[in-house]
Amino acid sequence: MDWGTIISLAAVVAVVSINIAALGIIPENRRPQTAMAWLILIVFAPFLGILAFLFFGSARIGHQRHRQLTAANEVIARETQVLASDVPAGAPDYLDGIVRLNHRLALMPLTEGNHVTLLPEYQESIDEMIAAIDTAQRHVHVEFYIMALDDMTRPFFDALDRATARGVTVRLLFDHLGTRGIPGYQDLKARLAASDIEWHLMMPLLPWKRRFRRPDLRNHRKLLVVDDVVGFTGSLNLTHPSYNKPKNLAVGREWVELWMRLEGPVVATIDALFAADWALETEEVLQVSMQQVDQVPHSERDVVGVSAQLVPSGPGFEAENNLRLFTSLIYSARHRISLTSPYFVPDETLLYAVTTAAQRGIDIELFVSEQADQFMVGHAQASYYRELLEAGVRIWLYPKPFVLHAKHFSIDEDVAVVGTSNMDMRSFALNYEMSLLVADPGVVRRIRVVEDDYRAKSRELLLDEWLERPARTRFVDNAMRLTATLQ
C-alpha cells in the first residue's frame, strides 16, 4: 500500500469519525434547526465545519464570568424588590402572568409611577441626554454597544467632562468589537484616556491578556443613568446616524431610531443592570440607590404614572428571556400587533407565534427596511416574507437608503416593548440585551404615532410582487436563512 492510499484512507476515517462524533455532540441543548445547520456544514466541509464550531458553536461565557453574573443577578433581585408593584388596574388579564414570567426569568420587578417620553428624533435624543448629564450631582453611568467621537457626539463627551469637573463620578462601558469597527476608534480611546472618566471595554477580545471567548458574543445594551433619577434606553447607538462610514455618507444612508427618556423607580432597575455589567468587567460592586424623588412632568410629551418592567437577557441567563416575553405577548394579543425590527430572523417559536396570530384574525403588521444594511441578515430575513405574507401579515418596507433600526412592538392598546433586542436568533441567544415592558395605554398611543409615521413613509410589500423574485435571489435568501441558525 503506497503513501497516497494510506493518506486517503486516513482522511476518510477522519471524516467519518468527525461526522459520527458530531451526531452525538452537536444536538445537545440546541434547537433542532440549529443542530441540523451545524451538521450540514460539517458533512459538506468537515474540517472547516469543526473549526467554525469550535469558535462559534458555544454561547457559554466561562465558569468565572457565569459565577459573577449569577452573584450580580442575586444582588439585583434582592435590592430591587423594594420597588415591586402590582399589575395596574384595568390591565389585560394576561399581564399578571407575563410579569411573573419576566420576574422569574430576569429577576426584575414591575414598577409603577414612572414617567416616559418617546424620542424618535436622533439629534433630540442626544440633546436630551446632554441636558440630563448637566444636572448630575452624584454619578453618570453610560453603556452603549457602539460609541464614537464625531461631530454629533462630541457635545455628549463635553457634557461628561463638565460632570467630572464638578466632582461627579462618570463610569462608561462600550462593547469592544462593536465599537472597534467604527471609524475614529483610536480617537475615542485617546479622548477617554485623557479624561477623568472611568471607562472599560465590555466583552473584550484580548487573547494576549488571556481574555478570549467566542468572538461574536456581544453586549448589545444601550443605556444612560443620571443619579438614579433619569434614565434612557432604546435602539440608539452613541454615534452619528451614518455611523461615520464613507459608503453610508456617499448614499445618504442614516439609521432611524426610537429612544426613551425615563423617570421613576424603573430607573433604579436600569442602573442595577449597569452595575451588574460593570461588576462583570471590573469586579467592582456598585451600590444602587433605591430612594426615589418626587417627579414632575419633564415636558408636555411625558406620559405619567406608567407601569414598567425591565427584562435583561443574554448568555448566562438560563432561558432566552426576550424570546419568551415576545412570544407570550404575541400569543396574548386580542386584535392588533405592530412589530418593528431591523433584523427579523425568527426561530420557529416566534415565527409560529406571529403567523398563528395572523391566522386567528389578529391585525398584524411588520416594519422593516426596504434595503438591509447587512447582506447575510438581509437575505435571511427575506426568506421569511412569503410565509408571513401568506399567513396574512402586512409587511411595510421603510424606504432606502434609510435603515429602520428601531426595536419595539405594541400589543392591542395596552402594552408595548421598547429596547435593544432585535427579533432574530442572535439577539435571543448570543447578545446581552435589555427590553422594557410598558403597560400603559398612553405610551401605546404615543408609539402608535411613531408607527403611523413609519407607515406613511413606507410602501407595502404584496405577495404577488414577492413571488416574482428571480430564482437566483430566492436561492441566496434560502442559503442565508440556513446560516442564520449557526449558533
C-alpha positions in Angstrom: 0.0 0.0 0.0 1.5 3.3 -1.1 1.5 6.6 0.9 -1.1 8.1 -1.2 -3.6 5.3 -0.4 -2.7 5.5 3.3 -3.3 9.2 3.4 -6.6 8.9 1.5 -7.8 6.1 3.9 -6.8 8.2 6.9 -8.7 11.2 5.6 -11.8 9.1 5.0 -11.6 7.6 8.6 -11.1 11.1 10.0 -14.2 12.5 8.1 -16.4 9.6 9.1 -15.2 9.9 12.8 -15.9 13.6 12.7 -19.4 13.1 11.4 -20.3 10.3 13.9 -18.9 12.4 16.8 -20.9 15.5 15.5 -24.1 13.4 15.5 -23.8 12.7 19.2 -22.4 16.1 20.4 -23.9 18.9 18.4 -27.6 18.4 19.1 -27.2 18.6 22.9 -29.1 21.6 24.3 -29.7 23.1 20.8 -32.7 23.8 18.8 -33.2 21.1 16.1 -32.9 23.6 13.3 -29.6 24.9 14.8 -28.2 21.5 15.2 -29.2 20.5 11.7 -27.5 23.5 10.2 -24.2 22.7 12.0 -24.4 19.1 10.9 -25.0 20.0 7.3 -21.9 22.3 7.4 -19.8 19.6 8.9 -20.9 17.0 6.4 -20.1 19.2 3.4 -16.9 20.7 4.9 -15.8 18.5 7.9 -12.6 20.3 8.8 -13.8 23.8 8.2 -17.1 23.0 9.9 -15.4 21.6 13.0 -13.1 24.7 13.2 -16.1 27.0 12.9 -18.0 25.1 15.5 -15.1 25.3 18.0 -15.0 29.1 17.6 -18.8 29.8 17.2 -20.6 26.8 18.4 -21.0 27.6 22.1 -22.6 30.5 23.8 -21.0 29.7 27.2 -19.4 32.7 28.8 -17.0 30.8 31.1 -17.4 29.5 34.6 -15.9 32.5 36.3 -18.0 35.0 34.4 -21.1 32.9 34.9 -20.5 32.9 38.7 -20.0 36.6 38.6 -23.2 37.1 36.6 -25.2 34.9 39.0 -23.9 36.7 42.0 -24.7 40.1 40.5 -28.2 39.0 39.5 -28.9 37.8 43.0 -27.9 41.2 44.4 -30.1 42.9 41.8 -33.1 40.7 42.8 -32.6 41.4 46.5 -32.2 45.1 46.2 -34.9 45.9 43.6 -37.7 44.0 45.3 -38.5 47.2 47.3 -39.6 48.7 44.1 -42.1 45.9 43.2 -45.7 46.9 42.4 -48.9 45.2 41.4 -50.2 45.0 37.9 -52.2 48.2 37.2 -55.9 48.2 37.5 -57.6 47.8 34.1 -54.6 46.0 32.6 -55.4 42.9 30.4 -55.9 39.6 32.3 -52.8 38.0 30.7 -50.4 40.7 32.0 -50.1 39.4 35.5 -48.8 36.0 34.2 -46.3 37.7 31.9 -45.0 40.0 34.7 -44.4 36.9 36.9 -42.7 35.1 34.0 -40.4 38.1 33.5 -39.6 38.3 37.2 -38.8 34.6 37.4 -36.5 34.7 34.4 -34.9 38.1 34.7 -35.4 38.9 38.4 -36.6 42.4 37.8 -39.9 43.6 39.3 -42.7 45.6 37.8 -42.6 49.2 38.9 -45.2 51.9 38.9 -45.3 55.7 38.9 -42.8 56.1 36.0 -42.7 59.0 33.6 -41.9 58.1 29.9 -41.0 60.3 27.0 -40.6 58.8 23.5 -37.7 60.4 21.4 -37.9 59.3 17.8 -35.5 62.0 16.5 -31.8 61.3 16.6 -30.5 64.7 17.4 -33.1 65.3 20.0 -32.2 62.1 21.8 -28.5 63.3 22.0 -29.7 66.7 23.3 -31.9 65.2 26.0 -29.1 63.1 27.3 -26.7 66.1 27.4 -29.3 68.1 29.3 -29.7 65.3 31.8 -25.9 64.9 32.3 -25.7 68.6 33.0 -28.0 68.1 36.0 -25.9 65.3 37.5 -24.8 65.7 41.1 -23.5 62.2 42.1 -22.9 59.9 39.1 -23.5 59.3 35.4 -23.5 55.7 34.1 -23.1 55.3 30.3 -23.3 52.0 28.4 -23.5 51.5 24.7 -22.8 48.8 22.2 -21.3 51.3 19.7 -19.7 54.6 20.7 -17.9 57.1 18.5 -16.3 60.5 18.8 -17.7 62.6 16.0 -19.4 65.9 15.3 -22.8 64.7 16.7 -21.5 63.0 19.9 -18.6 65.4 20.8 -21.0 67.6 22.8 -22.1 64.5 24.7 -18.5 63.8 25.8 -18.0 67.5 26.6 -21.0 67.2 29.0 -19.3 64.2 30.6 -16.2 66.2 31.1 -18.2 69.1 32.6 -19.7 66.5 35.0 -16.3 65.2 36.1 -15.1 68.7 36.6 -18.0 69.2 39.1 -16.9 66.1 41.0 -19.4 63.8 39.5 -18.3 60.2 39.1 -18.7 59.1 35.4 -18.5 55.4 34.5 -18.6 54.3 30.9 -18.8 51.0 29.2 -18.7 50.1 25.5 -18.6 46.9 23.6 -15.1 46.1 22.4 -15.7 44.7 18.9 -19.0 46.6 18.3 -17.1 50.0 18.8 -13.8 49.0 17.3 -15.3 48.7 13.9 -16.4 52.3 13.8 -14.2 55.0 12.2 -12.3 57.1 14.8 -11.9 54.3 17.4 -8.4 55.4 18.4 -9.5 59.0 18.7 -12.3 57.9 21.1 -9.9 55.9 23.2 -7.4 58.8 23.3 -10.2 61.2 24.4 -11.3 58.9 27.2 -7.8 58.2 28.3 -7.2 61.9 28.7 -10.3 62.5 30.7 -11.3 61.7 34.3 -14.0 59.2 33.1 -13.7 55.7 34.4 -14.1 53.5 31.3 -13.8 49.9 30.4 -14.4 47.6 27.4 -17.3 45.2 27.5 -16.7 41.6 26.3 -13.1 42.4 25.4 -11.4 40.1 22.9 -7.8 40.4 24.1 -6.2 36.9 23.8 -2.7 38.2 24.7 -4.2 39.3 28.1 -5.9 35.9 28.4 -9.3 37.5 27.7 -10.8 35.3 25.0 -14.2 33.8 24.3 -16.5 33.1 21.4 -15.8 36.3 19.4 -19.4 37.0 18.3 -20.8 37.1 21.9 -21.5 40.8 22.3 -23.0 43.2 24.8 -25.7 45.0 22.8 -27.3 47.1 25.6 -27.7 50.8 25.4 -28.4 52.9 28.4 -27.7 56.1 30.3 -28.5 56.7 34.0 -28.1 60.1 35.8 -28.2 60.0 39.7 -30.7 57.1 39.6 -33.3 59.8 38.7 -33.2 60.0 34.9 -32.6 57.1 32.6 -32.5 56.4 28.9 -32.7 53.3 26.7 -33.8 52.1 23.3 -32.1 51.3 20.0 -29.8 54.3 19.7 -26.0 53.9 19.5 -23.8 56.8 20.5 -22.6 57.8 17.1 -23.6 59.8 14.1 -26.7 58.2 12.4 -24.5 57.3 9.3 -22.0 55.5 11.6 -19.4 57.8 10.0 -18.8 55.2 7.2 -17.9 56.7 3.8 -20.2 54.3 1.9 -23.2 55.4 4.1 -22.3 59.1 3.7 -22.0 58.7 -0.1 -25.6 57.5 -0.5 -27.1 59.4 2.4 -27.8 56.3 4.5 -28.8 57.0 8.1 -30.2 54.9 10.9 -33.7 55.7 12.2 -34.1 55.0 16.0 -36.5 55.1 18.9 -35.1 56.3 22.2 -36.9 56.7 25.6 -36.4 59.1 28.5 -37.5 57.7 31.8 -38.0 58.9 35.4 -39.2 57.0 38.4 -38.4 53.7 40.1 -37.7 51.8 36.8 -34.5 54.0 36.5 -33.0 52.2 39.6 -33.5 48.8 37.8 -31.7 50.1 34.8 -28.9 51.3 37.0 -28.8 47.9 38.7 -28.3 46.3 35.3 -25.4 48.7 34.6 -24.0 47.8 38.0 -24.1 44.1 37.0 -22.3 44.8 33.7 -19.8 47.0 35.5 -19.1 44.2 38.0 -18.5 41.7 35.2 -15.8 43.9 33.6 -14.2 45.4 36.7 -15.1 43.1 39.7 -16.2 46.3 41.4 -19.7 46.1 43.1 -21.6 49.4 42.9 -24.4 50.4 45.3 -27.6 51.3 43.6 -29.9 53.9 45.2 -33.5 52.7 45.6 -34.6 56.0 47.1 -36.9 57.8 44.7 -37.6 61.5 44.5 -40.9 63.2 43.6 -41.2 63.5 39.9 -42.7 66.4 37.9 -43.5 66.1 34.2 -40.4 66.8 32.1 -42.3 68.1 29.1 -45.8 68.0 27.7 -44.9 64.8 25.9 -44.4 62.9 29.2 -46.8 60.1 29.9 -47.0 59.9 33.7 -47.9 57.1 36.1 -46.6 54.3 33.9 -46.0 50.7 35.0 -42.8 49.3 33.5 -40.6 46.3 33.9 -37.1 45.9 32.7 -36.2 42.5 31.2 -32.5 41.8 30.7 -31.4 38.8 28.6 -28.3 37.2 27.2 -25.7 34.5 27.8 -25.6 33.5 31.4 -29.4 33.5 31.9 -30.9 30.1 31.9 -33.6 31.0 29.4 -34.0 33.3 26.4 -35.8 35.9 28.4 -36.6 38.3 25.5 -37.8 35.5 23.2 -40.2 34.2 25.9 -41.5 37.7 26.6 -42.1 38.4 22.9 -43.9 35.1 22.1 -46.0 35.3 25.3 -47.2 38.8 24.4 -47.9 37.9 20.7 -50.0 34.9 21.7 -51.9 37.1 24.2 -52.9 39.7 21.6 -56.6 40.1 21.0 -56.9 42.2 17.9 -53.8 44.1 16.9 -50.0 43.7 16.8 -47.4 46.1 15.3 -43.8 44.9 15.1 -40.7 47.0 14.2 -37.3 45.2 13.9 -34.4 45.9 11.7 -33.4 42.2 11.7 -36.4 39.9 11.7 -34.9 36.4 11.6 -37.1 34.5 14.0 -36.7 31.0 15.3 -39.6 28.6 14.9 -41.4 29.6 18.1 -41.5 33.3 17.2 -42.4 32.6 13.6 -45.3 30.3 14.7 -46.5 32.9 17.2 -46.6 35.6 14.5 -48.2 33.5 11.8 -50.6 32.0 14.2 -51.7 35.4 15.4 -52.4 36.5 11.8 -54.3 33.2 11.1 -56.5 33.7 14.1 -57.6 37.1 12.8 -55.3 39.5 14.5 -54.4 42.6 12.5 -50.6 42.3 12.4 -48.0 44.4 10.7 -44.2 44.3 10.4 -42.0 47.3 9.7 -38.6 46.5 8.2 -36.1 48.3 6.0 -36.5 48.2 2.2 -32.8 47.7 1.9 -30.9 45.9 4.7 -27.5 47.1 5.8 -26.1 43.6 6.2 -26.0 41.2 3.2 -26.4 37.9 5.0 -29.0 39.0 7.6 -31.0 40.9 4.9 -31.3 37.8 2.7 -32.1 35.6 5.7 -34.8 37.9 6.7 -36.2 38.0 3.2 -36.6 34.2 3.3 -39.4 34.6 5.8 -41.5 37.1 3.9 -43.5 34.6 1.8 -44.6 32.6 4.9 -45.5 35.8 6.7 -47.5 37.3 3.7 -49.4 34.1 3.1 -50.4 34.0 6.8 -51.8 37.5 6.5 -49.0 39.6 8.0 -48.8 43.0 6.3 -45.1 44.0 5.7 -44.1 47.6 5.3 -40.8 48.5 3.7 -39.2 51.6 5.1 -37.6 53.5 2.2 -33.9 53.2 1.3 -31.3 54.5 1.8 -32.5 54.8 5.4 -32.1 51.9 7.9 -35.1 51.4 10.2 -33.1 50.4 13.3 -35.8 51.0 16.0 -36.7 47.9 18.0 -40.2 47.9 19.5 -43.7 46.4 19.3 -47.1 47.1 20.6 -49.9 44.8 21.6 -53.5 46.0 21.3 -53.9 49.3 23.1 -52.4 48.1 26.4 -48.8 47.0 26.2 -45.6 47.9 24.4 -42.0 46.7 24.5 -39.1 49.0 23.6 -35.5 48.2 23.9 -32.3 47.0 22.3 -33.3 43.5 21.2 -33.9 42.6 17.5 -36.3 39.8 16.6 -33.5 37.5 15.5 -31.7 34.4 16.8 -28.6 36.4 17.5 -30.4 38.7 19.9 -32.2 35.8 21.6 -29.2 33.6 22.2 -25.9 35.5 21.7 -26.3 39.2 22.7 -26.7 40.8 26.1 -29.9 42.8 25.6 -32.5 44.8 27.5 -36.2 45.1 26.9 -38.6 47.5 28.6 -42.2 46.2 29.1 -44.5 49.2 29.4 -48.1 48.6 30.4 -49.9 51.9 29.7 -52.4 52.9 27.1 -50.9 56.5 27.0 -47.5 55.1 26.0 -49.0 52.8 23.4 -50.9 55.8 21.8 -47.5 57.6 21.5 -45.9 54.6 19.9 -48.9 54.3 17.5 -48.0 57.8 16.3 -44.5 56.7 15.6 -45.8 53.6 13.8 -48.2 55.8 11.8 -45.2 57.8 10.6 -43.3 54.7 9.6 -46.4 53.6 7.6 -46.8 56.9 5.9 -43.2 56.8 4.7 -43.2 53.1 3.7 -44.6 51.0 0.9 -46.4 47.8 1.4 -44.9 44.6 0.1 -47.5 42.4 -1.6 -47.4 38.7 -2.1 -47.8 38.8 -5.9 -44.8 41.1 -6.1 -42.7 38.9 -3.8 -43.4 35.7 -5.8 -42.0 37.3 -8.9 -38.4 37.5 -7.5 -35.7 35.9 -9.7 -34.8 32.3 -8.8 -31.2 33.3 -8.0 -32.5 35.7 -5.4 -34.6 33.1 -3.7 -31.6 30.8 -3.7 -29.5 33.3 -1.9 -32.3 34.1 0.6 -32.7 30.4 1.5 -28.9 29.8 1.8 -28.6 32.8 4.1 -31.6 31.5 6.1 -29.6 28.4 6.9 -26.5 30.3 8.0 -28.7 32.3 10.5 -29.2 29.2 12.6 -25.5 28.5 13.1 -25.2 29.4 16.8 
